[in-house]
Amino acid sequence: MFKISRKRKRQFIGICTGIFISAITYVTLSLPQNDDFLSKGPLNTGHENLQCETCHTPAKGNVFQQAQANLMHTVGLRRSEADFGTQNVDNTKCLDCHDRANDRHPLHRFEEPRFAQARKDIGVTECESCHQEHNGVRITQTNIGYCKSCHEDTEMKNDPLEVSHKELIGQNRWNTCLQCHDFHGNHIFHAAESLKDTIPVQEIKDYFAGGQSPYAEEKKYYATTEEELNKKN
């Protein structure tokens, strides 16, 4: 009769125990109430009540199929990599909730060839270039003078300000742009007609950090809620 040594028994028990503990840990951490344990950091302003799977939706196929697809990609038998575990969070995922036709700077604006150098200068190619998640703020692009990259030639025939836009540009006062203009143009408000009535820079920085909007409380468009998104899907 074949006899199993004590060492083999201990190894077998250790492997089974490890698998059991791993399975329990995986299932426990997968519960919605334990999302905070898996998060890289606090969700950004407005996203506080979202669940992980709102953005990190499960990837197609099972784990074995995902691993197989990536292995085939590694050896050159498949053109692209496959998402593993969860789908990649890209612009399309952001637009599920934030797409709007009235945006002053819509996504396609950042994909136009004529703005290639500007994108390189600012480093913006994705929504997360300015709104990097898990930082507990609203905007992570804190340089408020980035309008310079696209608007150096701006001139207005009937300038509403007592100081013309051309003069402000000539003086390199790019911080004044966001003191009048909401970047995405979603807040309903009237731009100031005098520099003394513009929004203080510190209020804009506080807004970036997650504070109240200095532009207006009313918006043209409100992001799709998680409940509405689930109904659409």
N, C-alpha and C positions, 0 to 999 in steps of 0.2 A: 504494500500500500504506500502510495506517494505521501511523504510527510513534508509539510511546509515549515520552514525554519521560523524561529521567533522574529528574526530580523525582517524577513519578508512580511510576516504578519503585521509588524509595527509599521512598515512602509505602506502596506495596504490600508491600514487603519488611518494613517496620517494623510494619505491621498484622499480617502473618502471624507475625512473630517475637513480637509481644506476645501474640497468641492462643496460640501454642505454649508460651510461658513460663507464661502464666496457667493453661493446662490442666495442665502438669507440676506447677506449684505446688499446684493444687487437688487433684490426685490424690495427691501426696505427703503433704499435710497431712491428707488423709482417711484415711490408714492408721492403724490403732489405736495403733501404737507412737509416733505423733506427736500424740496427744491433748493432751499438756502444752502444745504450742505454741498451741493454740486455746483453752485453758481461761482463764477470767477470773481464776482463782486456785486454790489448793489445795482439793481436795474435803474435805468435812467428815468428822469422825470416824465411822468405820464405812463410809464410801463410798470409801475410798482405792483399792480394787481395781476399782471400776466403770468401764465404758467410757462414752464420751460418749453413744453411742446407747442406753444403758440408760434414760436419762431423756429425751434429745433424739432421739426417734424421728423418722424421715423423715415429712414431711407428705404428705398424700394428693395424688396427681396429679403431673405433671411441672412443671418450673419455668414453662413457658409457661402451663399451666392455672392455676397458683397466681397468676401475675401478672395473667392475664385476670380471675380471680375478684375480686381486689382492686381492679382497675380498675373493674369493674362495681359494686362496693360504693361506690367513691368517687363515681361518677356517679349513685348511687341506684337501680341496677338489681338490687341484691342486698342482703339484710338484714344479713348479718354478714360480717366479714372472714374471709379464709382464711389458715391457717397458711402461712408462706412458708419453704421450706427444711426446717425441722423443726417438729414439733408443739409447742404451748405446754406448758411444764411447770407443771401446776396440781395441786390437791389430789388429783384422780383418779389422776394419775401417781404421786404419793407413796404413795397407798393400794394401789397394785399390790403393793407390798412390805410396807407397814406397817399394813394394815387389821387390826383385831382387835376382837372382840366384848366383851372384858373391860376396855376402856380406860375409866378414870375420867373423862376429859375427851375423849370422842369428837368427831368432826367435827361431827355434828349439834348438839352443845351450842353451838357457835360460830355456828350459823345460826338459833337461836331468837330470835324478835322481842323477848322480854323482856330479852335481853342486848345489845340494840342499842347502848345507851349505854356499856356496859362494853367492847364491842368498839371503840367509837370512842375511849374513854379509853386503852385499851392499844394500839390500832392492830393488832388481830389479825383477819384475815379469811382468811388462807391458812396452810398449814403453814409456808411460808417466812417468815411474819411473825415466827416465833420461831426457825426453823431455816434462815436464809438461806444458801444453798449458795455454795461457792467462797470460804469464809472460813477453812477449816482448823480449825474448832472444832466443838463439838456443838450449842451453843445461842447464838444471837446476841441474844436478848432477855435482857439482863443485869440488868434490874431485878427482883430476886427478891421484891419486895413487891407484885407485881401481883395477888395473891389478894384484896386489898382491894376490887377492882372488883366482885366478885360475892358476897363472904362477910361483909359488914359486920354482918349480923344473925345470925350463927352463934351458937347456944347449944346446950349438951349437958346432958341430964338427969344422966347418969352420967359426968361428966368424968374421964378417966383421969389427967390431970395434977394436980399439987399446986397449980398456978395454973390457974384455969379459962380456957377459951377466951374467955369474955366479958370477963374481966379483961385478957387479952392484947390483945383488940381495943380495949378502952377505953384502953389504954396505947399504942395505935397501933404495936404490935410485930409488924408484918406480916412481917418477915424471919424470924420463928420458924416460919412455916407450912411452908416447905420444909425446915426442920431436922427435921421429923417426917414430912412427907408427900411421897411421890414424885408429881409432878404427874399423870403418866399412869397411875400405879398399876400399873406393869408389873413392878416388882422385888418379889421375895418376901422380906419382912422384917417384923419386929414393930416398930411405932412405940414410941418411948420413953414411959415413964410418969412421967419426971421431966425437967425442963428441963436439969438438969446432964448428962443422958445423951443429949441431942439432938446432931445432927450440927453441927459448927462451920460457920459461914457461909463461911469460906475454903475448906473442902473442897467445898462446893456450887459455889462460883465456879470452883474448879479443875476440877470435873466439867463445868461449862458450857463451859469452855475446851478440853475434850477429854480430861480426865484420867479416872482410874478412878472407877466409881460408888461413892459413899459409902453407898449404900443397901444393896445386896447384889449378889453376882455372879450369883446364879440369877434367872431371869426366868420369867414365866408364858408369854411369847410371844417368839419370835425372828423377826426380819425375814426375809422370803423372800430367799434368795440369788439372784444373777444366773443361776446355772445352773438353779435351780428355776423361776425366772421364765421363762426361755427354754423350758423343757419345757412350762409351762402355755400359753404362746403358740404 
